[in-house]
């Protein structure tokens, strides 16, 4: 196997792992509870 292809695969896997880590961190740091919004379309209540 060409060495450049191996570096490309390792780099792609590293990017995927980092992106997945950022996604999981953002999901875990979201506040839980109830979200209330009042805007032009009215009142919206969502459970998080």
PQR file with spaces between the fields and no chain letter, atoms N, CA, C, O and H, PARSE charges and radii, in Angstrom:
ATOM       1  N    UNK     1       0.847   -1.178    0.000 -0.4000 1.5000
ATOM       2  CA   UNK     1       0.000    0.000    0.000 -0.0000 2.0000
ATOM       3  C    UNK     1       0.891    1.240    0.000  0.5500 1.7000
ATOM       4  O    UNK     1       1.907    1.298    0.693 -0.5500 1.4000
ATOM       5  N    UNK     2       0.492    2.204   -0.777 -0.4000 1.5000
ATOM       6  CA   UNK     2       1.263    3.437   -0.873 -0.0000 2.0000
ATOM       7  C    UNK     2       1.229    4.169    0.469  0.5500 1.7000
ATOM       8  O    UNK     2       0.194    4.202    1.134 -0.5500 1.4000
ATOM       9  H    UNK     2      -0.333    2.157   -1.339  0.4000 1.0000
ATOM      10  N    UNK     3       2.346    4.747    0.860 -0.4000 1.5000
ATOM      11  CA   UNK     3       2.445    5.420    2.155 -0.0000 2.0000
ATOM      12  C    UNK     3       1.539    6.652    2.212  0.5500 1.7000
ATOM      13  O    UNK     3       0.994    6.956    3.273 -0.5500 1.4000
ATOM      14  H    UNK     3       3.187    4.721    0.319  0.4000 1.0000
ATOM      15  N    UNK     4       1.368    7.361    1.106 -0.4000 1.5000
ATOM      16  CA   UNK     4       0.500    8.541    1.090 -0.0000 2.0000
ATOM      17  C    UNK     4      -0.964    8.162    1.333  0.5500 1.7000
ATOM      18  O    UNK     4      -1.694    8.901    1.994 -0.5500 1.4000
ATOM      19  H    UNK     4       1.812    7.114    0.244  0.4000 1.0000
ATOM      20  N    UNK     5      -1.394    7.019    0.802 -0.4000 1.5000
ATOM      21  CA   UNK     5      -2.768    6.565    1.008 -0.0000 2.0000
ATOM      22  C    UNK     5      -2.978    6.224    2.478  0.5500 1.7000
ATOM      23  O    UNK     5      -4.034    6.516    3.039 -0.5500 1.4000
ATOM      24  H    UNK     5      -0.802    6.419    0.264  0.4000 1.0000
ATOM      25  N    UNK     6      -1.989    5.615    3.094 -0.4000 1.5000
ATOM      26  CA   UNK     6      -2.084    5.289    4.513 -0.0000 2.0000
ATOM      27  C    UNK     6      -2.205    6.554    5.356  0.5500 1.7000
ATOM      28  O    UNK     6      -3.018    6.604    6.279 -0.5500 1.4000
ATOM      29  H    UNK     6      -1.132    5.378    2.638  0.4000 1.0000
ATOM      30  N    UNK     7      -1.410    7.572    5.052 -0.4000 1.5000
ATOM      31  CA   UNK     7      -1.509    8.849    5.758 -0.0000 2.0000
ATOM      32  C    UNK     7      -2.881    9.483    5.549  0.5500 1.7000
ATOM      33  O    UNK     7      -3.436   10.070    6.477 -0.5500 1.4000
ATOM      34  H    UNK     7      -0.750    7.531    4.302  0.4000 1.0000
ATOM      35  N    UNK     8      -3.426    9.373    4.360 -0.4000 1.5000
ATOM      36  CA   UNK     8      -4.748    9.929    4.059 -0.0000 2.0000
ATOM      37  C    UNK     8      -5.832    9.231    4.884  0.5500 1.7000
ATOM      38  O    UNK     8      -6.725    9.888    5.419 -0.5500 1.4000
ATOM      39  H    UNK     8      -2.975    8.896    3.606  0.4000 1.0000
ATOM      40  N    UNK     9      -5.753    7.921    4.987 -0.4000 1.5000
ATOM      41  CA   UNK     9      -6.737    7.164    5.768 -0.0000 2.0000
ATOM      42  C    UNK     9      -6.633    7.518    7.248  0.5500 1.7000
ATOM      43  O    UNK     9      -7.653    7.715    7.908 -0.5500 1.4000
ATOM      44  H    UNK     9      -5.027    7.387    4.553  0.4000 1.0000
ATOM      45  N    UNK    10      -5.426    7.598    7.770 -0.4000 1.5000
ATOM      46  CA   UNK    10      -5.231    7.946    9.180 -0.0000 2.0000
ATOM      47  C    UNK    10      -5.737    9.361    9.452  0.5500 1.7000
ATOM      48  O    UNK    10      -6.365    9.606   10.482 -0.5500 1.4000
ATOM      49  H    UNK    10      -4.597    7.437    7.233  0.4000 1.0000
ATOM      50  N    UNK    11      -5.471   10.285    8.546 -0.4000 1.5000
ATOM      51  CA   UNK    11      -5.954   11.663    8.709 -0.0000 2.0000
ATOM      52  C    UNK    11      -7.466   11.735    8.682  0.5500 1.7000
ATOM      53  O    UNK    11      -8.067   12.459    9.476 -0.5500 1.4000
ATOM      54  H    UNK    11      -4.961   10.087    7.709  0.4000 1.0000
ATOM      55  N    UNK    12      -8.095   10.987    7.770 -0.4000 1.5000
ATOM      56  CA   UNK    12      -9.557   10.986    7.681 -0.0000 2.0000
ATOM      57  C    UNK    12     -10.167   10.405    8.953  0.5500 1.7000
ATOM      58  O    UNK    12     -11.164   10.928    9.451 -0.5500 1.4000
ATOM      59  H    UNK    12      -7.607   10.399    7.125  0.4000 1.0000
ATOM      60  N    UNK    13      -9.592    9.342    9.478 -0.4000 1.5000
ATOM      61  CA   UNK    13     -10.094    8.752   10.720 -0.0000 2.0000
ATOM      62  C    UNK    13      -9.934    9.717   11.893  0.5500 1.7000
ATOM      63  O    UNK    13     -10.808    9.794   12.756 -0.5500 1.4000
ATOM      64  H    UNK    13      -8.782    8.917    9.073  0.4000 1.0000
ATOM      65  N    UNK    14      -8.833   10.445   11.929 -0.4000 1.5000
ATOM      66  CA   UNK    14      -8.620   11.414   13.003 -0.0000 2.0000
ATOM      67  C    UNK    14      -9.662   12.528   12.936  0.5500 1.7000
ATOM      68  O    UNK    14     -10.182   12.954   13.967 -0.5500 1.4000
ATOM      69  H    UNK    14      -8.122   10.383   11.228  0.4000 1.0000
ATOM      70  N    UNK    15      -9.966   12.999   11.733 -0.4000 1.5000
ATOM      71  CA   UNK    15     -10.985   14.045   11.567 -0.0000 2.0000
ATOM      72  C    UNK    15     -12.349   13.538   12.018  0.5500 1.7000
ATOM      73  O    UNK    15     -13.094   14.269   12.671 -0.5500 1.4000
ATOM      74  H    UNK    15      -9.544   12.653   10.895  0.4000 1.0000
ATOM      75  N    UNK    16     -12.685   12.299   11.680 -0.4000 1.5000
ATOM      76  CA   UNK    16     -13.975   11.727   12.083 -0.0000 2.0000
ATOM      77  C    UNK    16     -14.063   11.615   13.604  0.5500 1.7000
ATOM      78  O    UNK    16     -15.095   11.945   14.188 -0.5500 1.4000
ATOM      79  H    UNK    16     -12.080   11.705   11.150  0.4000 1.0000
ATOM      80  N    UNK    17     -13.003   11.158   14.243 -0.4000 1.5000
ATOM      81  CA   UNK    17     -13.001   11.015   15.704 -0.0000 2.0000
ATOM      82  C    UNK    17     -13.142   12.379   16.376  0.5500 1.7000
ATOM      83  O    UNK    17     -13.886   12.514   17.347 -0.5500 1.4000
ATOM      84  H    UNK    17     -12.165   10.890   13.769  0.4000 1.0000
ATOM      85  N    UNK    18     -12.439   13.383   15.875 -0.4000 1.5000
ATOM      86  CA   UNK    18     -12.529   14.729   16.455 -0.0000 2.0000
ATOM      87  C    UNK    18     -13.931   15.300   16.263  0.5500 1.7000
ATOM      88  O    UNK    18     -14.492   15.880   17.193 -0.5500 1.4000
ATOM      89  H    UNK    18     -11.834   13.273   15.086  0.4000 1.0000
ATOM      90  N    UNK    19     -14.499   15.144   15.080 -0.4000 1.5000
ATOM      91  CA   UNK    19     -15.844   15.660   14.816 -0.0000 2.0000
ATOM      92  C    UNK    19     -16.875   14.974   15.701  0.5500 1.7000
ATOM      93  O    UNK    19     -17.783   15.628   16.212 -0.5500 1.4000
ATOM      94  H    UNK    19     -14.043   14.673   14.325  0.4000 1.0000
ATOM      95  N    UNK    20     -16.745   13.669   15.887 -0.4000 1.5000
ATOM      96  CA   UNK    20     -17.663   12.937   16.750 -0.0000 2.0000
ATOM      97  C    UNK    20     -17.528   13.395   18.204  0.5500 1.7000
ATOM      98  O    UNK    20     -18.528   13.519   18.911 -0.5500 1.4000
ATOM      99  H    UNK    20     -16.007   13.137   15.472  0.4000 1.0000
ATOM     100  N    UNK    21     -16.318   13.641   18.642 -0.4000 1.5000
ATOM     101  CA   UNK    21     -16.095   14.137   20.004 -0.0000 2.0000
ATOM     102  C    UNK    21     -16.728   15.497   20.232  0.5500 1.7000
ATOM     103  O    UNK    21     -17.328   15.736   21.280 -0.5500 1.4000
ATOM     104  H    UNK    21     -15.505   13.540   18.068  0.4000 1.0000
ATOM     105  N    UNK    22     -16.598   16.395   19.259 -0.4000 1.5000
ATOM     106  CA   UNK    22     -17.209   17.721   19.369 -0.0000 2.0000
ATOM     107  C    UNK    22     -18.727   17.604   19.401  0.5500 1.7000
ATOM     108  O    UNK    22     -19.384   18.296   20.178 -0.5500 1.4000
ATOM     109  H    UNK    22     -16.110   16.201   18.408  0.4000 1.0000
ATOM     110  N    UNK    23     -19.286   16.742   18.570 -0.4000 1.5000
ATOM     111  CA   UNK    23     -20.741   16.542   18.528 -0.0000 2.0000
ATOM     112  C    UNK    23     -21.258   16.019   19.868  0.5500 1.7000
ATOM     113  O    UNK    23     -22.250   16.525   20.393 -0.5500 1.4000
ATOM     114  H    UNK    23     -18.752   16.180   17.938  0.4000 1.0000
ATOM     115  N    UNK    24     -20.595   15.020   20.414 -0.4000 1.5000
ATOM     116  CA   UNK    24     -21.024   14.436   21.692 -0.0000 2.0000
ATOM     117  C    UNK    24     -20.891   15.469   22.806  0.5500 1.7000
ATOM     118  O    UNK    24     -21.768   15.560   23.665 -0.5500 1.4000
ATOM     119  H    UNK    24     -19.790   14.609   19.988  0.4000 1.0000
ATOM     120  N    UNK    25     -19.821   16.242   22.807 -0.4000 1.5000
ATOM     121  CA   UNK    25     -19.630   17.274   23.835 -0.0000 2.0000
ATOM     122  C    UNK    25     -20.749   18.305   23.784  0.5500 1.7000
ATOM     123  O    UNK    25     -21.269   18.710   24.824 -0.5500 1.4000
ATOM     124  H    UNK    25     -19.108   16.168   22.109  0.4000 1.0000
ATOM     125  N    UNK    26     -21.123   18.733   22.578 -0.4000 1.5000
ATOM     126  CA   UNK    26     -22.192   19.725   22.446 -0.0000 2.0000
ATOM     127  C    UNK    26     -23.523   19.156   22.913  0.5500 1.7000
ATOM     128  O    UNK    26     -24.298   19.857   23.563 -0.5500 1.4000
ATOM     129  H    UNK    26     -20.701   18.404   21.733  0.4000 1.0000
ATOM     130  N    UNK    27     -23.801   17.893   22.592 -0.4000 1.5000
ATOM     131  CA   UNK    27     -25.050   17.275   23.026 -0.0000 2.0000
ATOM     132  C    UNK    27     -25.096   17.115   24.544  0.5500 1.7000
ATOM     133  O    UNK    27     -26.149   17.304   25.152 -0.5500 1.4000
ATOM     134  H    UNK    27     -23.171   17.323   22.064  0.4000 1.0000
ATOM     135  N    UNK    28     -23.985   16.776   25.151 -0.4000 1.5000
ATOM     136  CA   UNK    28     -23.942   16.585   26.597 -0.0000 2.0000
ATOM     137  C    UNK    28     -24.008   17.915   27.349  0.5500 1.7000
ATOM     138  O    UNK    28     -24.478   17.948   28.486 -0.5500 1.4000
ATOM     139  H    UNK    28     -23.129   16.623   24.657  0.4000 1.0000
ATOM     140  N    UNK    29     -23.550   19.006   26.743 -0.4000 1.5000
ATOM     141  CA   UNK    29     -23.522   20.282   27.444 -0.0000 2.0000
ATOM     142  C    UNK    29     -24.798   21.089   27.247  0.5500 1.7000
ATOM     143  O    UNK    29     -24.916   22.182   27.802 -0.5500 1.4000
ATOM     144  H    UNK    29     -23.169   18.979   25.820  0.4000 1.0000
ATOM     145  N    UNK    30     -25.767   20.580   26.467 -0.4000 1.5000
ATOM     146  CA   UNK    30     -27.038   21.272   26.311 -0.0000 2.0000
ATOM     147  C    UNK    30     -27.802   21.223   27.624  0.5500 1.7000
ATOM     148  O    UNK    30     -27.836   20.190   28.293 -0.5500 1.4000
ATOM     149  H    UNK    30     -25.671   19.693   26.016  0.4000 1.0000
ATOM     150  N    UNK    31     -28.405   22.327   27.985 -0.4000 1.5000
ATOM     151  CA   UNK    31     -29.195   22.291   29.214 -0.0000 2.0000
ATOM     152  C    UNK    31     -30.467   21.476   29.023  0.5500 1.7000
ATOM     153  O    UNK    31     -31.069   21.500   27.950 -0.5500 1.4000
ATOM     154  H    UNK    31     -28.378   23.166   27.441  0.4000 1.0000
ATOM     155  N    UNK    32     -30.870   20.767   30.048 -0.4000 1.5000
ATOM     156  CA   UNK    32     -32.106   20.000   29.969 -0.0000 2.0000
ATOM     157  C    UNK    32     -33.204   20.771   30.692  0.5500 1.7000
ATOM     158  O    UNK    32     -32.928   21.611   31.547 -0.5500 1.4000
ATOM     159  H    UNK    32     -30.381   20.747   30.920  0.4000 1.0000
ATOM     160  N    UNK    33     -34.425   20.482   30.346 -0.4000 1.5000
ATOM     161  CA   UNK    33     -35.554   21.157   30.979 -0.0000 2.0000
ATOM     162  C    UNK    33     -36.562   21.598   29.942  0.5500 1.7000
ATOM     163  O    UNK    33     -36.820   20.896   28.965 -0.5500 1.4000
ATOM     164  H    UNK    33     -34.649   19.799   29.651  0.4000 1.0000
ATOM     165  N    UNK    34     -37.132   22.774   30.167 -0.4000 1.5000
ATOM     166  CA   UNK    34     -38.178   23.296   29.292 -0.0000 2.0000
ATOM     167  C    UNK    34     -37.683   24.585   28.651  0.5500 1.7000
ATOM     168  O    UNK    34     -37.104   25.444   29.316 -0.5500 1.4000
ATOM     169  H    UNK    34     -36.922   23.345   30.961  0.4000 1.0000
ATOM     170  N    UNK    35     -37.919   24.705   27.352 -0.4000 1.5000
ATOM     171  CA   UNK    35     -37.549   25.911   26.625 -0.0000 2.0000
ATOM     172  C    UNK    35     -38.822   26.632   26.204  0.5500 1.7000
ATOM     173  O    UNK    35     -39.709   26.039   25.591 -0.5500 1.4000
ATOM     174  H    UNK    35     -38.389   24.007   26.812  0.4000 1.0000
ATOM     175  N    UNK    36     -38.903   27.915   26.537 -0.4000 1.5000
ATOM     176  CA   UNK    36     -40.059   28.720   26.151 -0.0000 2.0000
ATOM     177  C    UNK    36     -39.601   29.832   25.215  0.5500 1.7000
ATOM     178  O    UNK    36     -38.621   30.524   25.488 -0.5500 1.4000
ATOM     179  H    UNK    36     -38.182   28.397   27.035  0.4000 1.0000
ATOM     180  N    UNK    37     -40.331   29.996   24.099 -0.4000 1.5000
ATOM     181  CA   UNK    37     -40.019   31.061   23.152 -0.0000 2.0000
ATOM     182  C    UNK    37     -41.288   31.848   22.863  0.5500 1.7000
ATOM     183  O    UNK    37     -42.371   31.285   22.702 -0.5500 1.4000
ATOM     184  H    UNK    37     -41.127   29.434   23.877  0.4000 1.0000
ATOM     185  N    UNK    38     -41.125   33.168   22.801 -0.4000 1.5000
ATOM     186  CA   UNK    38     -42.218   34.053   22.398 -0.0000 2.0000
ATOM     187  C    UNK    38     -41.703   34.848   21.218  0.5500 1.7000
ATOM     188  O    UNK    38     -40.746   35.612   21.342 -0.5500 1.4000
ATOM     189  H    UNK    38     -40.245   33.625   22.932  0.4000 1.0000
ATOM     190  N    UNK    39     -42.347   34.664   20.058 -0.4000 1.5000
ATOM     191  CA   UNK    39     -41.938   35.381   18.857 -0.0000 2.0000
ATOM     192  C    UNK    39     -43.170   35.764   18.048  0.5500 1.7000
ATOM     193  O    UNK    39     -44.291   35.730   18.555 -0.5500 1.4000
ATOM     194  H    UNK    39     -43.124   34.043   19.957  0.4000 1.0000
ATOM     195  N    UNK    40     -42.955   36.127   16.790 -0.4000 1.5000
ATOM     196  CA   UNK    40     -44.050   36.586   15.938 -0.0000 2.0000
ATOM     197  C    UNK    40     -45.116   35.518   15.718  0.5500 1.7000
ATOM     198  O    UNK    40     -46.282   35.849   15.503 -0.5500 1.4000
ATOM     199  H    UNK    40     -42.044   36.155   16.378  0.4000 1.0000
ATOM     200  N    UNK    41     -44.734   34.245   15.766 -0.4000 1.5000
ATOM     201  CA   UNK    41     -45.694   33.173   15.520 -0.0000 2.0000
ATOM     202  C    UNK    41     -46.430   32.734   16.787  0.5500 1.7000
ATOM     203  O    UNK    41     -47.291   31.856   16.720 -0.5500 1.4000
ATOM     204  H    UNK    41     -43.787   33.976   15.940  0.4000 1.0000
ATOM     205  N    UNK    42     -46.113   33.317   17.920 -0.4000 1.5000
ATOM     206  CA   UNK    42     -46.812   33.000   19.156 -0.0000 2.0000
ATOM     207  C    UNK    42     -45.887   32.454   20.219  0.5500 1.7000
ATOM     208  O    UNK    42     -44.688   32.737   20.230 -0.5500 1.4000
ATOM     209  H    UNK    42     -45.414   34.029   17.974  0.4000 1.0000
ATOM     210  N    UNK    43     -46.455   31.675   21.106 -0.4000 1.5000
ATOM     211  CA   UNK    43     -45.705   31.102   22.220 -0.0000 2.0000
ATOM     212  C    UNK    43     -45.409   29.640   21.919  0.5500 1.7000
ATOM     213  O    UNK    43     -46.291   28.895   21.491 -0.5500 1.4000
ATOM     214  H    UNK    43     -47.429   31.446   21.097  0.4000 1.0000
ATOM     215  N    UNK    44     -44.171   29.237   22.143 -0.4000 1.5000
ATOM     216  CA   UNK    44     -43.762   27.866   21.895 -0.0000 2.0000
ATOM     217  C    UNK    44     -43.088   27.324   23.142  0.5500 1.7000
ATOM     218  O    UNK    44     -42.186   27.956   23.691 -0.5500 1.4000
ATOM     219  H    UNK    44     -43.455   29.842   22.491  0.4000 1.0000
ATOM     220  N    UNK    45     -43.527   26.146   23.593 -0.4000 1.5000
ATOM     221  CA   UNK    45     -42.934   25.483   24.767 -0.0000 2.0000
ATOM     222  C    UNK    45     -42.459   24.119   24.344  0.5500 1.7000
ATOM     223  O    UNK    45     -43.238   23.325   23.816 -0.5500 1.4000
ATOM     224  H    UNK    45     -44.260   25.632   23.146  0.4000 1.0000
ATOM     225  N    UNK    46     -41.170   23.826   24.570 -0.4000 1.5000
ATOM     226  CA   UNK    46     -40.593   22.538   24.194 -0.0000 2.0000
ATOM     227  C    UNK    46     -39.865   21.936   25.387  0.5500 1.7000
ATOM     228  O    UNK    46     -39.191   22.641   26.138 -0.5500 1.4000
ATOM     229  H    UNK    46     -40.537   24.471   24.999  0.4000 1.0000
ATOM     230  N    UNK    47     -40.007   20.631   25.552 -0.4000 1.5000
ATOM     231  CA   UNK    47     -39.262   19.924   26.586 -0.0000 2.0000
ATOM     232  C    UNK    47     -37.958   19.448   25.975  0.5500 1.7000
ATOM     233  O    UNK    47     -37.947   18.849   24.899 -0.5500 1.4000
ATOM     234  H    UNK    47     -40.554   20.058   24.942  0.4000 1.0000
ATOM     235  N    UNK    48     -36.874   19.712   26.655 -0.4000 1.5000
ATOM     236  CA   UNK    48     -35.554   19.318   26.145 -0.0000 2.0000
ATOM     237  C    UNK    48     -35.087   18.074   26.844  0.5500 1.7000
ATOM     238  O    UNK    48     -33.997   17.578   26.559 -0.5500 1.4000
ATOM     239  H    UNK    48     -36.882   20.199   27.529  0.4000 1.0000
